[in-house]
């Protein structure tokens, strides 16, 4: 019997991992009705936390119907209930199958535990990524603010430099005489009002 086949027959119902009576009967190579008869003869070994009967709604989820499938509500056996089956089914096949089923339940528990651990690690990484992205957004906003400030500062400095250059030019123009430069060959223009 392949272990993966057994693991695929373990379901979670009512918060517990269980196997259905029909799946167990198939693994033990007995008819489901004979398995259930053996259980009913030893009902004191199967309290409610070891075995329970499915409701009508759950029966339809597992593909049984009144049109040719099972005509009774199936039983679900918890891990402890499956272990108790080994005490009432005494064939060599039942012993070997029971060992394999117990190992399958252990593997399912280990898988679920590692899955939860992986999910916790992923959740922690997700929180760290959100924190990093949040900080990056803050930094980007700060950079944009600085760029806006820098652009406005640059325009202020340009205006200031232009004003200083204009003032400097005006000062130079006021202090610089604009005398004509004498050029050889030309007559010097003499203003009649000044000489006369």
C-alpha positions in Angstrom: 0.0 0.0 0.0 1.5 3.3 -1.0 1.7 5.8 1.8 0.7 8.7 -0.4 -2.6 6.9 -1.1 -3.3 6.7 2.6 -2.4 10.4 3.2 -4.9 11.3 0.5 -7.6 9.6 2.5 -7.1 11.6 5.6 -9.6 14.5 5.9 -10.1 17.3 8.3 -13.6 17.3 9.7 -14.9 19.1 12.8 -11.3 20.3 13.6 -9.9 16.7 13.6 -8.1 14.6 11.0 -10.1 11.6 10.2 -10.5 8.6 7.8 -13.9 7.4 6.5 -15.0 3.9 7.2 -15.2 3.0 3.5 -11.6 4.1 2.9 -10.5 2.1 6.0 -12.4 -1.0 4.8 -10.7 -0.7 1.4 -7.3 -0.5 3.0 -8.0 -3.4 5.3 -9.4 -5.4 2.4 -12.8 -6.0 4.0 -16.3 -4.8 3.2 -17.4 -1.6 4.8 -20.4 -3.3 6.4 -18.1 -6.0 8.0 -15.8 -3.2 9.4 -18.8 -1.4 10.9 -20.2 -4.6 12.4 -16.9 -5.3 14.1 -17.0 -1.7 15.5 -20.6 -2.0 16.7 -19.7 -5.2 18.5 -17.0 -3.2 20.4 -18.7 0.2 20.7 -17.2 0.7 24.2 -13.8 1.1 22.6 -14.9 4.0 20.3 -16.0 7.1 22.3 -17.1 10.2 20.5 -13.5 11.6 20.2 -12.4 8.3 18.5 -15.3 7.9 16.0 -18.4 9.9 14.9 -21.1 9.5 12.3 -21.3 12.1 9.5 -24.3 14.2 9.1 -26.4 14.2 5.9 -24.6 17.3 4.5 -21.1 15.8 5.0 -22.2 12.5 3.4 -23.0 14.3 0.1 -19.6 16.1 0.1 -17.9 12.7 0.0 -19.9 11.4 -2.9 -22.3 9.0 -1.4 -25.9 9.1 -2.4 -29.2 7.2 -2.1 -28.9 6.2 -5.8 -26.5 3.4 -5.5 -23.9 4.6 -3.1 -23.9 4.0 0.6 -27.4 4.0 2.2 -26.2 4.8 5.7 -24.4 7.8 7.2 -20.6 7.0 7.1 -18.4 6.9 10.2 -15.3 9.0 10.5 -12.4 7.6 12.6 -9.9 9.9 14.3 -6.3 8.8 14.6 -7.1 7.2 18.0 -10.1 5.5 16.5 -7.9 4.0 13.8 -5.4 2.8 16.4 -8.3 1.2 18.3 -9.3 -0.7 15.1 -6.1 -2.6 15.3 -7.4 -4.2 18.5 -10.5 -5.5 16.9 -9.2 -6.4 13.4 -6.6 -9.2 14.0 -5.5 -10.1 10.5 -1.9 -9.7 9.4 -3.1 -7.3 6.7 -4.9 -5.2 9.3 -1.7 -5.0 11.5 0.5 -3.9 8.5 -2.1 -1.4 7.2 -2.6 0.1 10.7 1.2 0.7 11.0 1.1 2.5 7.6 -1.9 4.5 8.6 -0.3 5.6 11.9 2.8 6.7 9.9 0.6 8.6 7.4 -1.1 10.5 10.3 2.4 11.4 11.6 3.5 12.7 8.2 0.3 14.7 7.8 0.9 16.3 11.3 4.6 17.1 10.4 3.5 18.6 7.1 0.9 20.8 8.7 3.4 21.9 11.4 6.0 22.8 8.8 3.4 24.5 6.7 2.4 26.6 9.7 6.0 27.4 10.4 6.6 28.4 6.8 3.5 30.6 6.9 4.7 32.3 10.0 8.1 33.0 8.4 6.4 34.3 5.3 4.2 36.5 7.4 7.2 37.9 9.2 9.0 38.5 5.9 5.9 40.2 4.5 5.8 42.5 7.5 9.4 43.4 7.0 8.9 44.1 3.3 5.9 46.4 4.2 8.1 48.2 6.7 10.9 48.6 4.1 8.4 49.8 1.4 6.9 52.2 3.8 10.3 53.6 4.6 11.2 53.8 0.9 8.0 55.8 0.3 9.0 58.2 3.1 12.5 58.6 1.6 11.0 59.2 -1.9 8.7 61.9 -0.5 11.6 63.5 1.3 13.7 63.5 -1.9 10.8 65.0 -3.9 10.4 67.7 -1.3 14.2 68.4 -1.5 14.1 68.5 -5.3 11.2 71.0 -5.2 13.1 73.1 -2.6 16.3 72.9 -4.7 14.5 74.0 -7.8 12.9 76.9 -6.0 16.3 77.7 -4.4 18.0 77.6 -7.8 15.5 80.1 -9.2 15.9 82.4 -6.2 19.7 82.3 -6.6 19.4 83.0 -10.3 17.2 86.0 -9.6 19.6 87.2 -6.9 22.7 86.8 -9.2 20.9 88.7 -12.0 20.0 91.5 -9.6 23.6 91.7 -8.4 24.9 91.7 -12.0 22.4 94.5 -12.9 23.5 96.5 -9.9 27.1 96.0 -10.7 26.6 97.1 -14.3 24.7 100.2 -13.1 27.6 101.0 -10.7 30.1 100.6 -13.5 28.2 102.7 -15.9 27.9 105.6 -13.3 31.7 105.6 -12.6 32.9 105.1 -16.1 33.4 108.3 -18.2 32.1 107.8 -21.7 34.7 110.1 -23.3 35.2 109.9 -27.0 38.4 108.3 -28.1 40.4 110.5 -30.5 41.0 108.8 -33.8 43.8 110.1 -36.1 42.5 111.6 -39.3 39.3 112.9 -37.9 38.7 116.3 -36.6 37.9 116.7 -33.0 34.4 117.9 -32.5 34.2 120.9 -30.4 31.0 122.0 -28.9 30.5 125.7 -29.6 28.6 126.2 -26.4 31.5 125.0 -24.3 34.1 127.4 -26.0 32.2 130.3 -26.4 
